[in-house]
Each structure stands twice: as C-alpha cells, then as structure tokens.
Amino acid sequence: MGSLVDTYNELLTDRALAAASAERLQRGQKERRLYFGDHPLSVSLRPRLVSEAEFDHAVEAAESVHGALSTLERALLEDRALRAELGLEPREERLALAEPPGGSSSPSSRLDSFTADEVRYVEYNAESPAGMAYGDVLAEVMDSLPVMERFRRLFSLRALPTRGMQVEAMLAAFRRWDASAEPAVAIVDWVGVPTVTEFELFRDFLLSQGVACTICDPASLRYRKGRLTTSSGEPVNLVYRRVLTSELLSVDGESNAMCRAYLDGAAVVVNSFRAKLLHKKMSLALLSDERYEHLYSADELEAVRRHVPWTRRLAEGASSWNGDKVDDLVAFVRGRRSSMVLKPNDEYGGKGVVLGWTVSDSEWASALAAALRQICVVQEAVPVPRETFPLVTGGVVDLVDMAVDMDPYLYEGKVGGALVRLSSSALLNVTAGDGSVVPTYVVEGVHASDTGVVS
C-alpha cells in the first residue's frame, strides 16, 4: 500500500485541496454528530487503504481464530474446572450459563489486531463491539472530501459498511426467538457515556428501517408480569446491550430488569450475557496455552499459532514458553519487560494496561506485584505497524507517523468490515483519549487517467 499512501499524500501538497478537505472533514463531523464525548472522531484526511489480498488474509485469519474461540466456548460450558480459569464472579457465571434467548452468545464481535508481517490478534471483544455506526457515517463524510473525490478518479475503492450487518444480526437472533413478533429495540447504556452520539446514529438507522427503537439507561427499564418496558411504558423485546456485564452487576446485581427479563426468556439481549465467557482476557490464554491443545482441531491450532500471541494468566509457579518449561512465570516475565504487556482480565478502554517497554524495571516489578493481587494476563508484545497520515491540527494539515490497527467485526463468525484506530502512542484506544478513527477502504483496482496512472 506504500505507493497508494504516497499518491494520496501527494495530492494534499495542493494547499487549496488540503484546506478544503480539512474544512469539509470538520464540518461534516459536526453536522453528522461524529464525536466521542467532546472530541471529533477523526482528525485524519486519509482512510486506511488495504489491498484485496490484505483484506482477504485478514478475513481468513479472523474467521479461523473465531472458530477456535467458538470451540473454546463450548468447552467452557461443559467443563466447570476450565471455566474457573476465567475468573468469573458467581453472578457472571449464572448469567453466562443461562441459555440466551435468540440462541447466539455473540451475534456480533470484534477481534483487535495488529498487522505487520502477520495478523496478530491481541484482544477479543465478545460483549459489545462499538464503532460500527460511527465508521459508516465517517466513511460518508470521508467520501465527500475533495481529496477523496480526486483519489477516486485514480483508484476503484470499496467501503466496508457494518451497521446494517449489526442490525441484521440482532434481528436474526430476534426472529429465532419469536418469528411472529415485531421487534421493539432499546439501546441500553448509562446516561452520559461518551458514545451516546453513536447510539443516536443507530437509533436513527433503525427507525429508518421501520424498527421501533429508543435509547435508555439500564435503571429506567421495568420488568413486570413477564414484560420488559421503559419507565414510560414503551415495550422492549430486543435489547442492544452496550452496557458491560460487570458494570451492570456492580449497580444492582441480577435484580435489574434486564437481567430478570433475560433469565426468564422474556426479551432477546444482544450480545447475550454468555458473551462474558470469551470477553475475559483469559480467553486468549486458554487459546495459546499448550495445556489446552486437546480442545482444538488441527486447523484451529494452526490458526492460533499463527495469529494469537503467547498469553498467560499471571501467577506464581511454573508455565511454558513456546513449548519450553518455565519454572517461575513471574520471574520470567519480570526479566522480559521490553517484550511484554500486562492487562487486567476484565477491563476496557486501555484501563490498567501496562506496556513493559514504556516503564522502568522498578515500575514493571511494582505493576506485576499489584497484578498478582487480582486476575491479570501477560501477553507477548507484537509488532505495531505505522503509517503516515495527514492529520488536521489547529486547521493545519501535517503528515504524522501513526501507529495503526485493524480490528475486524464478525457477524455470526463471518467478517463484515473493520474498525481502524490511529494513535501517536503504542496504546490504540479512543476511550483512552489518545486515538483517532478512520474508515477502511479496499482498493479494488486502478482507473486509467490523464495523470499517467494506467490499469
């Protein structure tokens, strides 16, 4: 993609074109409510450009790893001792073991990856993969930029819309539950979260499809006589759950209306509470640990070896590293600070993540000691690719070297688009406050043009 990036960036040496594109990006995001809290979703004038071959490889990798995760989920449901490795709270486990109305644990999910020499998946978001409506509308704004219009004269591009797939996955789960009923959707998360504008985009999209939809706080749901409603009495039989299980249970446990309706089979919740099994960071440890190889097929094991980095629960005692015995895991990890990442088992938005190479030896030792008092995983660091993006800062366009990831969304295990984040730091997470989002386009071909570019 190097020559494509260079071609795109070269177009922006036209100062008038760059200024018009920067103005359109800022205005378009304001008009379309593309904000994360008070911050615009993107400051980049260029999307992520990938070739057909790159995207096809990412699809194959994601779907093969998802197959191994599905195998792991079945094993977790059958094996209490294996399930104990996840560190589930009793209430989480009770919800996870209940059969999900609609049948599927995670109709949609997201694998977070870095692609340098190979695709490597470092996290699995099975509970509430965000960003789909943001990405679709951002692509519409990106398409309106003068520089994109110029670039499209040279290259044939294919966007990767996803919110329609999310809605169809939700409705498919709903139809499996009750094919004769009309869906009444509630998008549920706490009041005041910074992603509220994405909820509004989803609500508007659902309404445009003729599906009833409202946005509400978990505390405003009511469950009486087998019916889930909002506090104003609007019926709800399909919950688009954006609130995380751990946060929901921390408020009023399993007595909240959503949990009771779910356990009674009175409403479909997407994603289900069973999604917590694989959402825990420990799921990747159970994929990559040789002790559990017997769970997986030969093809699944090969996918894990290629695409999942070494991951272990941080604990005192013996472990293994690439087939070799490790007598003391904590000492082993302490001595490999520059190539290790420490993560809490059940956090999001980069909370509690420690990148070993960004801290001192003493800070790393302190972080490991603190991690031993909770459930954390330690993971082998993977190469983080970097690309030059034209960023708008203070109305000025600058070419900046940025770390970049590509995180495919999966719908019932099939890839249907991707979230791409940029960051000036090694931690790529918009929630962490140091990132930007760009849409992804697959470059399908070259147009003949009077610029000398020929097909």
ZIPEFEN-V832792 format. One record per backbone hydrogen bond with DSSP energy under -0.5 kcal/mol. NH is the residue of the N-H (numbers start at 1). CO is the residue of the C=O. If there is no record, write none. Layout:
nh,co
NH,CO
NH,CO
//
This chain:
nh,co
5,1
6,2
7,3
8,4
9,5
10,6
11,7
12,8
12,9
13,10
14,11
15,13
18,14
19,15
20,16
21,17
22,18
23,19
24,20
25,21
26,22
27,23
28,24
29,25
30,26
31,27
32,28
33,30
34,29
35,33
36,39
37,35
37,194
39,36
41,34
45,390
48,439
49,47
50,48
50,441
52,443
55,51
56,52
57,53
58,54
59,55
60,56
61,57
62,58
63,59
64,60
65,61
66,62
67,63
68,64
69,65
70,66
71,67
72,68
73,69
74,70
75,71
76,72
77,73
78,74
79,75
80,78
83,79
84,80
85,81
85,82
86,83
87,84
88,83
93,89
94,90
95,91
96,92
97,93
98,94
98,95
103,100
104,102
109,410
110,125
111,408
112,110
112,123
113,111
114,120
116,114
116,118
120,114
121,307
122,112
122,120
123,112
125,110
126,124
135,131
136,132
137,133
138,134
139,135
140,136
141,137
142,138
143,139
144,140
144,141
145,142
149,145
150,146
151,147
152,148
153,149
153,150
154,151
155,151
156,445
157,155
158,442
160,440
166,162
167,163
168,164
169,165
170,166
171,167
172,168
173,169
174,170
175,171
176,172
177,173
178,174
181,178
185,212
186,238
187,214
188,186
188,240
189,187
189,216
193,190
196,193
198,195
199,195
200,196
201,197
202,198
203,199
204,200
205,201
206,202
207,203
208,204
209,205
209,206
210,207
211,206
212,183
212,210
214,185
216,187
220,217
221,218
222,229
224,227
227,224
229,222
230,234
231,220
233,230
236,228
237,184
238,184
239,268
240,186
240,238
241,239
241,270
242,188
242,240
243,188
248,244
249,245
250,246
251,247
251,248
252,248
253,249
255,252
256,253
260,256
261,257
262,258
263,259
264,260
265,262
266,261
267,261
268,237
270,239
272,105
275,272
276,273
277,274
278,275
279,275
280,276
281,345
283,280
284,281
285,281
286,282
287,283
288,284
289,285
292,289
293,290
295,292
296,293
301,297
302,298
303,299
304,300
305,301
306,302
307,303
308,304
309,121
309,307
312,378
314,376
315,313
319,326
321,324
324,321
326,319
329,317
332,328
333,329
334,330
335,331
336,333
337,334
339,336
340,337
341,379
342,354
343,377
345,375
347,344
351,348
353,350
354,342
355,353
356,340
356,354
358,355
359,356
364,360
365,361
366,362
367,363
368,364
369,365
370,366
371,367
372,368
373,370
374,371
376,374
377,343
378,312
379,341
380,310
381,339
385,383
387,402
389,387
389,400
391,389
391,398
392,43
393,391
393,396
396,393
398,391
398,396
400,389
400,398
402,387
402,400
403,423
404,385
405,421
406,113
407,419
408,111
408,406
409,417
410,109
411,414
412,107
412,410
414,411
416,409
419,407
420,438
422,436
423,403
424,434
428,426
429,427
433,430
434,429
436,422
437,41
438,420
441,48
442,158
443,50
443,441
444,156
444,442
445,156
447,154
449,453
452,449
454,452
//
